[in-house]
Amino acid sequence: MKGSAEELDHEVAAAFTHFSFANSKGTGIVCDLQGVGTTWTDVQINSLAQEGYGQSDMGRQGMKAFFASHACNSLCRALKISGAWMV
């Protein structure tokens, strides 16, 4: 990985979001990561069931929105989750 610490933090956040989808077998995703560095606060969870995570749970639509702009990076490849996309 090359670039600034800020770019690395973005890559880690994007790969974590992608990993959360793959690890849940496509039933949920942890997204909208905000914070400083890799200390994240105010995350959002989108789930297929759209139950238990509040009014901000955008379900499948929220998951698709992430993958519409996500480009797998070296961390996704290292985690072997490249290609684990929302269908």
CORFENTA-V106081 format. One record per residue. N is the residue number from 1. SS is DSSP state (h for helix, s for strand, l for the rest). PHI is phi in whole degrees, -180 to 180 (999 if undefined). PSI is psi in degrees with one decimal (NA if undefined). Layout:
[[N & SS & PHI & PSI] [N & SS & PHI & PSI]]
//
This chain:
[[1 & l & 999 & 134.2] [2 & l & -120 & 159.8] [3 & l & 117 & -173.1] [4 & l & -78 & 167.7] [5 & h & -61 & -35.6] [6 & h & -64 & -40.8] [7 & h & -65 & -40.6] [8 & h & -63 & -43.6] [9 & h & -59 & -40.1] [10 & h & -65 & -42.4] [11 & h & -64 & -40.2] [12 & h & -64 & -45.6] [13 & h & -62 & -44.6] [14 & h & -64 & -42.6] [15 & h & -68 & -37.2] [16 & h & -63 & -44.0] [17 & h & -60 & -46.3] [18 & h & -62 & -43.8] [19 & h & -60 & -40.7] [20 & h & -62 & -36.5] [21 & h & -67 & -48.9] [22 & h & -64 & -43.0] [23 & h & -67 & -29.5] [24 & l & -86 & 3.2] [25 & l & 59 & 35.3] [26 & l & 84 & 9.5] [27 & l & -94 & -10.3] [28 & s & -164 & 167.3] [29 & s & -152 & 136.5] [30 & s & -97 & 119.7] [31 & s & -141 & -173.6] [32 & l & 56 & 44.4] [33 & l & -72 & 124.8] [34 & s & -130 & 152.5] [35 & s & 151 & -157.3] [36 & s & -119 & 123.3] [37 & l & 64 & -127.4] [38 & l & -109 & 22.9] [39 & s & -97 & 101.6] [40 & s & -102 & 141.8] [41 & s & -133 & 163.3] [42 & l & 55 & 44.4] [43 & l & -76 & 160.3] [44 & s & -118 & 141.6] [45 & s & -115 & 127.0] [46 & s & -109 & 133.8] [47 & s & -132 & 152.7] [48 & l & -63 & -37.9] [49 & l & -73 & -23.4] [50 & l & 52 & 44.2] [51 & l & -135 & 136.3] [52 & l & 93 & -6.3] [53 & l & -118 & 14.3] [54 & l & 90 & 179.0] [55 & l & -69 & -19.2] [56 & l & -82 & -5.9] [57 & l & -68 & 106.9] [58 & l & -92 & 6.1] [59 & h & 58 & -144.5] [60 & h & -57 & -38.4] [61 & h & -60 & -41.9] [62 & h & -66 & -38.0] [63 & h & -66 & -44.8] [64 & h & -63 & -36.6] [65 & h & -62 & -41.1] [66 & h & -61 & -50.7] [67 & h & -70 & -19.1] [68 & h & -66 & -26.4] [69 & h & -116 & -3.0] [70 & l & -83 & 132.6] [71 & l & -118 & 120.7] [72 & l & -55 & 140.6] [73 & l & -117 & -173.3] [74 & h & -63 & -28.9] [75 & h & -71 & -39.7] [76 & h & -60 & -43.2] [77 & h & -66 & -40.2] [78 & h & -65 & -34.2] [79 & l & -81 & -4.8] [80 & l & 60 & 40.9] [81 & l & -116 & 3.7] [82 & l & -59 & 133.2] [83 & l & 90 & -7.6] [84 & l & -83 & 85.1] [85 & l & -112 & 161.6] [86 & l & -70 & 132.5] [87 & l & -107 & NA]]
//
